[in-house]
């Protein structure tokens, strides 16, 4: 079973986490899970960490609508729904 997870979405998520200095631990874990997914195609970790990033981004967007692009949130919701 091949799961389609957009590299662009994950890279954008990692960049946004870093730019907003939201959660260094989550950044490191998502980065590790993404590299692992590329090697073994097991999406469990990427999906789980994407859900955590999505929750952070939604919270940040409530405080400042311009902090996180709606498209990034929409893209992350697609990953979280896998």
Jmol script that loads the backbone (N, CA, C; Angstrom):
load data "model"
ATOM      1  N   UNK A   1       0.838  -1.179   0.000  1.00  0.00           N
ATOM      2  CA  UNK A   1       0.000   0.000   0.000  1.00  0.00           C
ATOM      3  C   UNK A   1       0.885   1.246   0.000  1.00  0.00           C
ATOM      4  N   UNK A   2       0.743   2.050  -1.024  1.00  0.00           N
ATOM      5  CA  UNK A   2       1.526   3.276  -1.129  1.00  0.00           C
ATOM      6  C   UNK A   2       0.671   4.463  -0.707  1.00  0.00           C
ATOM      7  N   UNK A   3       1.183   5.246   0.204  1.00  0.00           N
ATOM      8  CA  UNK A   3       0.452   6.408   0.703  1.00  0.00           C
ATOM      9  C   UNK A   3       1.063   7.655   0.079  1.00  0.00           C
ATOM     10  N   UNK A   4       0.225   8.533  -0.419  1.00  0.00           N
ATOM     11  CA  UNK A   4       0.697   9.768  -1.055  1.00  0.00           C
ATOM     12  C   UNK A   4       0.701  10.897  -0.027  1.00  0.00           C
ATOM     13  N   UNK A   5       1.882  11.239   0.426  1.00  0.00           N
ATOM     14  CA  UNK A   5       2.048  12.379   1.327  1.00  0.00           C
ATOM     15  C   UNK A   5       2.926  13.378   0.585  1.00  0.00           C
ATOM     16  N   UNK A   6       2.444  14.589   0.485  1.00  0.00           N
ATOM     17  CA  UNK A   6       3.149  15.622  -0.272  1.00  0.00           C
ATOM     18  C   UNK A   6       4.421  16.073   0.451  1.00  0.00           C
ATOM     19  N   UNK A   7       5.533  15.917  -0.246  1.00  0.00           N
ATOM     20  CA  UNK A   7       6.801  16.383   0.315  1.00  0.00           C
ATOM     21  C   UNK A   7       6.736  17.890   0.555  1.00  0.00           C
ATOM     22  N   UNK A   8       6.093  18.612  -0.366  1.00  0.00           N
ATOM     23  CA  UNK A   8       5.971  20.066  -0.240  1.00  0.00           C
ATOM     24  C   UNK A   8       5.247  20.437   1.058  1.00  0.00           C
ATOM     25  N   UNK A   9       4.195  19.697   1.391  1.00  0.00           N
ATOM     26  CA  UNK A   9       3.442  19.977   2.618  1.00  0.00           C
ATOM     27  C   UNK A   9       4.316  19.775   3.850  1.00  0.00           C
ATOM     28  N   UNK A  10       5.045  18.670   3.881  1.00  0.00           N
ATOM     29  CA  UNK A  10       5.888  18.380   5.048  1.00  0.00           C
ATOM     30  C   UNK A  10       7.030  19.394   5.160  1.00  0.00           C
ATOM     31  N   UNK A  11       7.664  19.696   4.038  1.00  0.00           N
ATOM     32  CA  UNK A  11       8.760  20.674   4.062  1.00  0.00           C
ATOM     33  C   UNK A  11       8.236  22.043   4.502  1.00  0.00           C
ATOM     34  N   UNK A  12       7.073  22.453   3.979  1.00  0.00           N
ATOM     35  CA  UNK A  12       6.476  23.736   4.378  1.00  0.00           C
ATOM     36  C   UNK A  12       6.141  23.748   5.869  1.00  0.00           C
ATOM     37  N   UNK A  13       5.653  22.617   6.360  1.00  0.00           N
ATOM     38  CA  UNK A  13       5.322  22.500   7.783  1.00  0.00           C
ATOM     39  C   UNK A  13       6.583  22.657   8.633  1.00  0.00           C
ATOM     40  N   UNK A  14       7.646  21.975   8.239  1.00  0.00           N
ATOM     41  CA  UNK A  14       8.906  22.072   8.980  1.00  0.00           C
ATOM     42  C   UNK A  14       9.431  23.509   8.959  1.00  0.00           C
ATOM     43  N   UNK A  15       9.358  24.153   7.794  1.00  0.00           N
ATOM     44  CA  UNK A  15       9.826  25.536   7.696  1.00  0.00           C
ATOM     45  C   UNK A  15       9.001  26.468   8.580  1.00  0.00           C
ATOM     46  N   UNK A  16       7.685  26.262   8.598  1.00  0.00           N
ATOM     47  CA  UNK A  16       6.807  27.140   9.387  1.00  0.00           C
ATOM     48  C   UNK A  16       7.021  26.914  10.881  1.00  0.00           C
ATOM     49  N   UNK A  17       7.202  25.670  11.289  1.00  0.00           N
ATOM     50  CA  UNK A  17       7.488  25.393  12.702  1.00  0.00           C
ATOM     51  C   UNK A  17       8.763  26.121  13.124  1.00  0.00           C
ATOM     52  N   UNK A  18       9.770  26.071  12.256  1.00  0.00           N
ATOM     53  CA  UNK A  18      11.045  26.704  12.567  1.00  0.00           C
ATOM     54  C   UNK A  18      10.904  28.233  12.581  1.00  0.00           C
ATOM     55  N   UNK A  19      10.226  28.771  11.581  1.00  0.00           N
ATOM     56  CA  UNK A  19      10.074  30.225  11.473  1.00  0.00           C
ATOM     57  C   UNK A  19       9.327  30.814  12.669  1.00  0.00           C
ATOM     58  N   UNK A  20       8.264  30.119  13.092  1.00  0.00           N
ATOM     59  CA  UNK A  20       7.461  30.616  14.208  1.00  0.00           C
ATOM     60  C   UNK A  20       8.014  30.189  15.570  1.00  0.00           C
ATOM     61  N   UNK A  21       9.075  29.375  15.545  1.00  0.00           N
ATOM     62  CA  UNK A  21       9.688  28.872  16.782  1.00  0.00           C
ATOM     63  C   UNK A  21       8.632  28.260  17.698  1.00  0.00           C
ATOM     64  N   UNK A  22       7.787  27.400  17.099  1.00  0.00           N
ATOM     65  CA  UNK A  22       6.661  26.861  17.848  1.00  0.00           C
ATOM     66  C   UNK A  22       7.028  25.679  18.734  1.00  0.00           C
ATOM     67  N   UNK A  23       7.687  24.694  18.172  1.00  0.00           N
ATOM     68  CA  UNK A  23       7.932  23.481  18.950  1.00  0.00           C
ATOM     69  C   UNK A  23       9.144  22.771  18.347  1.00  0.00           C
ATOM     70  N   UNK A  24      10.307  23.017  18.918  1.00  0.00           N
ATOM     71  CA  UNK A  24      11.536  22.433  18.371  1.00  0.00           C
ATOM     72  C   UNK A  24      11.509  20.911  18.412  1.00  0.00           C
ATOM     73  N   UNK A  25      10.926  20.364  19.468  1.00  0.00           N
ATOM     74  CA  UNK A  25      10.858  18.909  19.599  1.00  0.00           C
ATOM     75  C   UNK A  25       9.985  18.328  18.481  1.00  0.00           C
ATOM     76  N   UNK A  26       8.835  18.946  18.242  1.00  0.00           N
ATOM     77  CA  UNK A  26       7.949  18.476  17.174  1.00  0.00           C
ATOM     78  C   UNK A  26       8.636  18.599  15.822  1.00  0.00           C
ATOM     79  N   UNK A  27       9.365  19.681  15.612  1.00  0.00           N
ATOM     80  CA  UNK A  27      10.112  19.868  14.362  1.00  0.00           C
ATOM     81  C   UNK A  27      11.079  18.713  14.153  1.00  0.00           C
ATOM     82  N   UNK A  28      11.833  18.393  15.187  1.00  0.00           N
ATOM     83  CA  UNK A  28      12.812  17.306  15.093  1.00  0.00           C
ATOM     84  C   UNK A  28      12.133  15.963  14.850  1.00  0.00           C
ATOM     85  N   UNK A  29      11.034  15.725  15.548  1.00  0.00           N
ATOM     86  CA  UNK A  29      10.327  14.446  15.399  1.00  0.00           C
ATOM     87  C   UNK A  29       9.691  14.315  14.017  1.00  0.00           C
ATOM     88  N   UNK A  30       9.080  15.393  13.519  1.00  0.00           N
ATOM     89  CA  UNK A  30       8.469  15.340  12.192  1.00  0.00           C
ATOM     90  C   UNK A  30       9.543  15.143  11.128  1.00  0.00           C
ATOM     91  N   UNK A  31      10.650  15.825  11.291  1.00  0.00           N
ATOM     92  CA  UNK A  31      11.758  15.674  10.348  1.00  0.00           C
ATOM     93  C   UNK A  31      12.248  14.223  10.330  1.00  0.00           C
ATOM     94  N   UNK A  32      12.415  13.645  11.497  1.00  0.00           N
ATOM     95  CA  UNK A  32      12.862  12.251  11.594  1.00  0.00           C
ATOM     96  C   UNK A  32      11.829  11.323  10.960  1.00  0.00           C
ATOM     97  N   UNK A  33      10.555  11.544  11.265  1.00  0.00           N
ATOM     98  CA  UNK A  33       9.494  10.690  10.718  1.00  0.00           C
ATOM     99  C   UNK A  33       9.420  10.810   9.204  1.00  0.00           C
ATOM    100  N   UNK A  34       9.625  12.015   8.679  1.00  0.00           N
ATOM    101  CA  UNK A  34       9.593  12.204   7.228  1.00  0.00           C
ATOM    102  C   UNK A  34      10.720  11.420   6.562  1.00  0.00           C
ATOM    103  N   UNK A  35      11.930  11.524   7.124  1.00  0.00           N
ATOM    104  CA  UNK A  35      13.063  10.768   6.564  1.00  0.00           C
ATOM    105  C   UNK A  35      12.818   9.267   6.654  1.00  0.00           C
ATOM    106  N   UNK A  36      12.242   8.833   7.756  1.00  0.00           N
ATOM    107  CA  UNK A  36      11.912   7.421   7.933  1.00  0.00           C
ATOM    108  C   UNK A  36      10.860   6.984   6.914  1.00  0.00           C
ATOM    109  N   UNK A  37       9.841   7.816   6.704  1.00  0.00           N
ATOM    110  CA  UNK A  37       8.792   7.504   5.730  1.00  0.00           C
ATOM    111  C   UNK A  37       9.371   7.360   4.332  1.00  0.00           C
ATOM    112  N   UNK A  38      10.309   8.218   3.984  1.00  0.00           N
ATOM    113  CA  UNK A  38      10.918   8.130   2.659  1.00  0.00           C
ATOM    114  C   UNK A  38      11.665   6.811   2.480  1.00  0.00           C
ATOM    115  N   UNK A  39      12.178   6.283   3.572  1.00  0.00           N
ATOM    116  CA  UNK A  39      12.919   5.018   3.496  1.00  0.00           C
ATOM    117  C   UNK A  39      11.999   3.797   3.499  1.00  0.00           C
ATOM    118  N   UNK A  40      10.957   3.821   4.350  1.00  0.00           N
ATOM    119  CA  UNK A  40      10.148   2.607   4.511  1.00  0.00           C
ATOM    120  C   UNK A  40       8.686   2.734   4.086  1.00  0.00           C
ATOM    121  N   UNK A  41       8.257   3.937   3.694  1.00  0.00           N
ATOM    122  CA  UNK A  41       6.870   4.186   3.255  1.00  0.00           C
ATOM    123  C   UNK A  41       5.820   3.893   4.322  1.00  0.00           C
ATOM    124  N   UNK A  42       6.238   3.869   5.590  1.00  0.00           N
ATOM    125  CA  UNK A  42       5.288   3.703   6.688  1.00  0.00           C
ATOM    126  C   UNK A  42       4.880   5.106   7.156  1.00  0.00           C
ATOM    127  N   UNK A  43       3.620   5.501   6.925  1.00  0.00           N
ATOM    128  CA  UNK A  43       3.214   6.880   7.166  1.00  0.00           C
ATOM    129  C   UNK A  43       2.773   7.205   8.592  1.00  0.00           C
ATOM    130  N   UNK A  44       2.746   6.229   9.484  1.00  0.00           N
ATOM    131  CA  UNK A  44       2.163   6.422  10.812  1.00  0.00           C
ATOM    132  C   UNK A  44       2.768   7.624  11.553  1.00  0.00           C
ATOM    133  N   UNK A  45       4.072   7.699  11.614  1.00  0.00           N
ATOM    134  CA  UNK A  45       4.729   8.789  12.341  1.00  0.00           C
ATOM    135  C   UNK A  45       4.485  10.146  11.698  1.00  0.00           C
ATOM    136  N   UNK A  46       4.555  10.192  10.371  1.00  0.00           N
ATOM    137  CA  UNK A  46       4.341  11.459   9.662  1.00  0.00           C
ATOM    138  C   UNK A  46       2.915  11.955   9.909  1.00  0.00           C
ATOM    139  N   UNK A  47       1.954  11.053   9.847  1.00  0.00           N
ATOM    140  CA  UNK A  47       0.558  11.423  10.061  1.00  0.00           C
ATOM    141  C   UNK A  47       0.359  11.932  11.487  1.00  0.00           C
ATOM    142  N   UNK A  48       0.897  11.220  12.459  1.00  0.00           N
ATOM    143  CA  UNK A  48       0.749  11.604  13.866  1.00  0.00           C
ATOM    144  C   UNK A  48       1.367  12.983  14.135  1.00  0.00           C
ATOM    145  N   UNK A  49       2.580  13.196  13.651  1.00  0.00           N
ATOM    146  CA  UNK A  49       3.262  14.477  13.890  1.00  0.00           C
ATOM    147  C   UNK A  49       2.598  15.599  13.095  1.00  0.00           C
ATOM    148  N   UNK A  50       2.046  15.281  11.933  1.00  0.00           N
ATOM    149  CA  UNK A  50       1.321  16.281  11.144  1.00  0.00           C
ATOM    150  C   UNK A  50       0.074  16.742  11.881  1.00  0.00           C
ATOM    151  N   UNK A  51      -0.596  15.818  12.564  1.00  0.00           N
ATOM    152  CA  UNK A  51      -1.778  16.171  13.361  1.00  0.00           C
ATOM    153  C   UNK A  51      -1.393  17.135  14.476  1.00  0.00           C
ATOM    154  N   UNK A  52      -0.248  16.888  15.112  1.00  0.00           N
ATOM    155  CA  UNK A  52       0.213  17.770  16.186  1.00  0.00           C
ATOM    156  C   UNK A  52       0.547  19.160  15.640  1.00  0.00           C
ATOM    157  N   UNK A  53       1.215  19.194  14.493  1.00  0.00           N
ATOM    158  CA  UNK A  53       1.555  20.472  13.874  1.00  0.00           C
ATOM    159  C   UNK A  53       0.283  21.207  13.464  1.00  0.00           C
ATOM    160  N   UNK A  54      -0.683  20.484  12.940  1.00  0.00           N
ATOM    161  CA  UNK A  54      -1.956  21.078  12.528  1.00  0.00           C
ATOM    162  C   UNK A  54      -2.637  21.765  13.713  1.00  0.00           C
ATOM    163  N   UNK A  55      -2.662  21.092  14.852  1.00  0.00           N
ATOM    164  CA  UNK A  55      -3.282  21.676  16.048  1.00  0.00           C
ATOM    165  C   UNK A  55      -2.554  22.964  16.457  1.00  0.00           C
ATOM    166  N   UNK A  56      -1.224  22.940  16.417  1.00  0.00           N
ATOM    167  CA  UNK A  56      -0.443  24.134  16.757  1.00  0.00           C
ATOM    168  C   UNK A  56      -0.733  25.273  15.781  1.00  0.00           C
ATOM    169  N   UNK A  57      -0.768  24.945  14.506  1.00  0.00           N
ATOM    170  CA  UNK A  57      -0.992  25.965  13.477  1.00  0.00           C
ATOM    171  C   UNK A  57      -2.384  26.572  13.584  1.00  0.00           C
ATOM    172  N   UNK A  58      -3.387  25.746  13.881  1.00  0.00           N
ATOM    173  CA  UNK A  58      -4.750  26.264  14.027  1.00  0.00           C
ATOM    174  C   UNK A  58      -4.816  27.232  15.207  1.00  0.00           C
ATOM    175  N   UNK A  59      -4.155  26.859  16.288  1.00  0.00           N
ATOM    176  CA  UNK A  59      -4.113  27.719  17.472  1.00  0.00           C
ATOM    177  C   UNK A  59      -3.422  29.048  17.141  1.00  0.00           C
ATOM    178  N   UNK A  60      -2.313  28.963  16.434  1.00  0.00           N
ATOM    179  CA  UNK A  60      -1.552  30.163  16.062  1.00  0.00           C
ATOM    180  C   UNK A  60      -2.383  31.036  15.120  1.00  0.00           C
ATOM    181  N   UNK A  61      -3.121  30.409  14.212  1.00  0.00           N
ATOM    182  CA  UNK A  61      -3.935  31.149  13.245  1.00  0.00           C
ATOM    183  C   UNK A  61      -5.097  31.875  13.935  1.00  0.00           C
ATOM    184  N   UNK A  62      -5.607  31.297  15.027  1.00  0.00           N
ATOM    185  CA  UNK A  62      -6.656  31.984  15.787  1.00  0.00           C
ATOM    186  C   UNK A  62      -6.125  33.277  16.400  1.00  0.00           C
ATOM    187  N   UNK A  63      -4.870  33.252  16.829  1.00  0.00           N
ATOM    188  CA  UNK A  63      -4.249  34.438  17.418  1.00  0.00           C
ATOM    189  C   UNK A  63      -3.912  35.471  16.347  1.00  0.00           C
ATOM    190  N   UNK A  64      -3.481  34.988  15.172  1.00  0.00           N
ATOM    191  CA  UNK A  64      -3.071  35.867  14.081  1.00  0.00           C
ATOM    192  C   UNK A  64      -3.332  35.143  12.764  1.00  0.00           C
ATOM    193  N   UNK A  65      -4.366  35.571  12.049  1.00  0.00           N
ATOM    194  CA  UNK A  65      -4.784  34.886  10.827  1.00  0.00           C
ATOM    195  C   UNK A  65      -3.682  34.830   9.774  1.00  0.00           C
ATOM    196  N   UNK A  66      -2.738  35.760   9.829  1.00  0.00           N
ATOM    197  CA  UNK A  66      -1.672  35.789   8.819  1.00  0.00           C
ATOM    198  C   UNK A  66      -0.455  34.949   9.205  1.00  0.00           C
ATOM    199  N   UNK A  67      -0.460  34.407  10.403  1.00  0.00           N
ATOM    200  CA  UNK A  67       0.707  33.657  10.883  1.00  0.00           C
ATOM    201  C   UNK A  67       0.924  32.370  10.095  1.00  0.00           C
ATOM    202  N   UNK A  68      -0.169  31.704   9.743  1.00  0.00           N
ATOM    203  CA  UNK A  68      -0.084  30.430   9.031  1.00  0.00           C
ATOM    204  C   UNK A  68      -1.076  30.473   7.872  1.00  0.00           C
ATOM    205  N   UNK A  69      -0.593  30.160   6.686  1.00  0.00           N
ATOM    206  CA  UNK A  69      -1.452  30.182   5.500  1.00  0.00           C
ATOM    207  C   UNK A  69      -2.557  29.128   5.591  1.00  0.00           C
ATOM    208  N   UNK A  70      -3.740  29.526   5.144  1.00  0.00           N
ATOM    209  CA  UNK A  70      -4.873  28.585   5.133  1.00  0.00           C
ATOM    210  C   UNK A  70      -4.555  27.369   4.278  1.00  0.00           C
ATOM    211  N   UNK A  71      -3.842  27.561   3.185  1.00  0.00           N
ATOM    212  CA  UNK A  71      -3.492  26.437   2.306  1.00  0.00           C
ATOM    213  C   UNK A  71      -2.655  25.396   3.052  1.00  0.00           C
ATOM    214  N   UNK A  72      -1.719  25.852   3.870  1.00  0.00           N
ATOM    215  CA  UNK A  72      -0.893  24.908   4.629  1.00  0.00           C
ATOM    216  C   UNK A  72      -1.769  24.120   5.599  1.00  0.00           C
ATOM    217  N   UNK A  73      -2.707  24.785   6.242  1.00  0.00           N
ATOM    218  CA  UNK A  73      -3.607  24.088   7.157  1.00  0.00           C
ATOM    219  C   UNK A  73      -4.460  23.083   6.381  1.00  0.00           C
ATOM    220  N   UNK A  74      -4.975  23.492   5.225  1.00  0.00           N
ATOM    221  CA  UNK A  74      -5.771  22.581   4.385  1.00  0.00           C
ATOM    222  C   UNK A  74      -4.949  21.367   3.958  1.00  0.00           C
ATOM    223  N   UNK A  75      -3.704  21.608   3.541  1.00  0.00           N
ATOM    224  CA  UNK A  75      -2.826  20.512   3.113  1.00  0.00           C
ATOM    225  C   UNK A  75      -2.529  19.561   4.266  1.00  0.00           C
ATOM    226  N   UNK A  76      -2.298  20.123   5.445  1.00  0.00           N
ATOM    227  CA  UNK A  76      -2.025  19.286   6.623  1.00  0.00           C
ATOM    228  C   UNK A  76      -3.250  18.474   7.010  1.00  0.00           C
ATOM    229  N   UNK A  77      -4.430  19.049   6.837  1.00  0.00           N
ATOM    230  CA  UNK A  77      -5.656  18.306   7.138  1.00  0.00           C
ATOM    231  C   UNK A  77      -5.787  17.077   6.240  1.00  0.00           C
ATOM    232  N   UNK A  78      -5.335  17.192   4.999  1.00  0.00           N
ATOM    233  CA  UNK A  78      -5.347  16.049   4.079  1.00  0.00           C
ATOM    234  C   UNK A  78      -4.419  14.936   4.582  1.00  0.00           C
ATOM    235  N   UNK A  79      -3.245  15.329   5.065  1.00  0.00           N
ATOM    236  CA  UNK A  79      -2.287  14.349   5.605  1.00  0.00           C
ATOM    237  C   UNK A  79      -2.885  13.710   6.862  1.00  0.00           C
ATOM    238  N   UNK A  80      -3.460  14.537   7.727  1.00  0.00           N
ATOM    239  CA  UNK A  80      -4.018  14.038   8.990  1.00  0.00           C
ATOM    240  C   UNK A  80      -5.182  13.087   8.752  1.00  0.00           C
ATOM    241  N   UNK A  81      -5.857  13.234   7.628  1.00  0.00           N
ATOM    242  CA  UNK A  81      -7.028  12.394   7.336  1.00  0.00           C
ATOM    243  C   UNK A  81      -6.647  11.023   6.768  1.00  0.00           C
ATOM    244  N   UNK A  82      -5.377  10.815   6.457  1.00  0.00           N
ATOM    245  CA  UNK A  82      -4.951   9.523   5.878  1.00  0.00           C
ATOM    246  C   UNK A  82      -5.093   8.394   6.858  1.00  0.00           C
TER     247      UNK A  82
END
end "model"
wireframe off; spacefill off
backbone 0.3
color backbone group
